[in-house]
Amino acid sequence: MVTTTRDWVLLQHRLPREPSAPRIALWRAIRRLGALLLADGLVALPASARTIEHFEWLAAGIEEQGGTASVWVASPTTGTTTARLIEQARAATDDEYRAVMRDAEAPILTVAERRRLLRRLRAELRRIGSRDYFGAETGRAARARVDELARIGEAVPA
């Protein structure tokens, strides 16, 4: 899902320190979405109906946990800022795609191990792809490497 928008949805949030479970759950949810940390308690995603809805849902959960949250849509005032944010987002997904490629290079001993690895890597590619808002270059290479691993597995007799 590559975006062409240059608007960003921002989630400003604050949660009580204790109990820590809601803060950990929020951090994990933000990370799963691929949000960029702009400052303590301020994260951003490219604006779309989907990302706005995700942040509004998180904001409601934060308030239910006794915290405060607000969701904003904003546009950077310079192209430099936009480019920096896009580069940060791409760098994060590039790292994840590289990890998939490294895992695809692991020696595999059995057909069953290859199948398990392929299922895991394909699931990981779907997860990364859901937060690859700007089409990281390494995404194509990672998908090609996993496809190659599948083709090699097809050639190996059971």
C-alpha positions in Angstrom: 0.0 0.0 0.0 2.0 2.9 -1.3 0.7 6.3 -0.4 1.0 9.5 -2.4 -0.2 11.9 0.3 2.1 14.3 2.0 -0.3 14.9 4.9 0.4 13.2 8.1 -1.8 12.0 10.9 -0.4 12.7 14.4 -1.2 11.0 17.6 -0.3 13.0 20.7 -0.6 10.8 23.8 0.1 10.6 27.5 -0.6 7.6 29.8 0.0 7.2 33.5 3.3 5.4 34.3 1.5 2.8 36.4 0.3 0.3 35.6 2.8 -0.2 32.8 0.7 -2.8 30.8 -1.3 -0.1 28.9 1.9 1.8 28.0 3.5 -1.4 26.7 0.3 -2.4 24.7 0.2 1.1 23.2 3.9 1.0 22.2 3.4 -2.4 20.5 0.3 -1.1 18.6 2.2 2.0 17.5 5.1 -0.2 16.4 2.8 -2.6 14.5 1.4 0.3 12.5 4.9 1.5 11.6 4.4 4.9 13.1 7.3 7.3 13.3 8.3 8.6 16.7 8.6 12.4 16.3 8.9 13.3 20.0 8.1 11.8 23.4 4.3 11.1 23.2 4.0 12.2 19.5 3.9 9.7 16.6 3.0 10.1 13.0 1.8 8.1 10.0 1.0 9.2 6.4 -2.6 10.4 6.5 -5.3 8.1 5.0 -8.7 7.1 6.2 -7.2 3.8 7.5 -4.4 5.5 9.5 -6.7 8.1 10.9 -9.1 5.4 12.1 -6.2 3.5 13.7 -5.0 6.5 15.6 -8.6 7.5 16.7 -9.0 3.9 18.0 -5.8 4.1 19.9 -6.7 7.5 21.3 -10.0 6.2 22.6 -8.1 3.3 24.3 -5.6 5.7 25.8 -8.5 7.8 27.3 -10.1 4.6 28.6 -6.9 3.9 30.5 -6.9 7.3 32.2 -4.6 9.0 29.7 -5.0 11.9 27.3 -4.8 11.7 23.5 -5.6 13.8 20.4 -5.4 13.0 16.7 -4.4 15.6 14.2 -3.8 15.8 10.5 -1.0 18.1 9.5 1.2 19.0 6.5 4.9 19.8 6.9 5.7 23.3 5.8 8.8 22.3 3.8 9.6 19.5 1.3 12.7 18.8 3.4 10.6 17.8 6.4 8.4 15.6 4.2 11.5 14.0 2.6 13.0 13.3 6.0 9.8 11.7 7.3 9.5 9.5 4.2 13.2 8.5 4.5 12.7 7.5 8.1 9.6 5.4 7.2 11.5 3.7 4.3 14.6 3.0 6.4 12.5 1.2 9.1 10.8 -1.1 6.5 14.1 -1.6 4.7 15.6 -3.0 7.9 12.7 -5.4 8.3 12.9 -6.5 4.7 16.6 -7.1 5.0 15.9 -9.3 8.1 13.5 -11.4 5.9 16.2 -11.8 3.2 18.8 -12.9 5.9 16.3 -15.5 7.2 15.7 -16.7 3.7 19.4 -17.4 3.3 19.5 -19.7 6.4 20.5 -23.3 5.6 17.5 -25.6 5.6 17.8 -29.3 6.2 14.3 -30.7 5.6 11.3 -30.1 3.3 9.2 -29.5 6.4 11.6 -26.9 7.7 11.5 -25.1 4.3 7.7 -25.1 4.4 7.6 -23.7 7.9 10.2 -21.0 7.0 8.3 -20.1 3.8 5.0 -19.7 5.8 6.7 -17.5 8.4 8.5 -15.4 5.8 5.4 -14.8 3.7 3.5 -13.8 6.8 6.3 -11.4 7.8 6.2 -9.9 4.3 2.5 -9.3 4.6 3.0 -7.6 8.0 5.8 -5.4 6.7 3.9 -4.6 3.6 0.9 -3.4 5.6 3.2 -0.6 7.0 5.4 0.0 4.0 3.6 3.3 3.1 6.3 4.5 0.7 7.4 1.4 -1.2 10.8 0.6 0.3 13.2 -0.7 -2.4 14.2 -3.7 -0.5 10.6 -5.0 -0.5 10.8 -6.2 -4.1 14.1 -7.9 -3.4 12.8 -9.6 -0.2 9.7 -10.9 -2.0 11.9 -12.2 -4.9 14.2 -14.0 -2.4 11.3 -15.7 -0.7 9.8 -16.6 -4.1 13.2 -18.1 -5.1 13.3 -20.1 -1.9 9.9 -21.5 -2.8 11.0 -22.4 -6.3 14.1 -24.1 -4.9 11.9 -26.1 -2.5 9.7 -27.2 -5.4 12.7 -28.7 -7.2 13.8 -30.7 -4.1 12.2 -34.2 -4.0 10.2 -35.0 -0.9 
